[in-house]
């Protein structure tokens, strides 16, 4: 069985429609694809020769960049950044508490408190 990839059903990530402002006529329209890992969007052109990829874990196309060959999608990146930010906030809060405690323990009891 010979399958022609260009005749298979294509489900794009969007549709780009270029129109003339004055006349309102449609000049051209094209399917768009979006990388599941980095959200890069491109015009879908079968046979263009541009290397694109496909992630079997996400079951979605990728843009073809080497960084997107590994399955590390944008949602996971955002979750990781939020976890790093939360951990950093906890570490900063802990350092502030340590500093306050240190100042309280080693403060001169005969010294007036600073206002």
Protein Blocks (a to p, Z undefined) as FASTA:
>chain_A
ZZdfklpccddfbdcddddfklopafbdcdddddfklopacdddehklpacdddfklopa
cehiaklmpccdfklmmmmmmmmmmmmmmmmmmmmmmmmmmmmmmpcfkbccdZZ
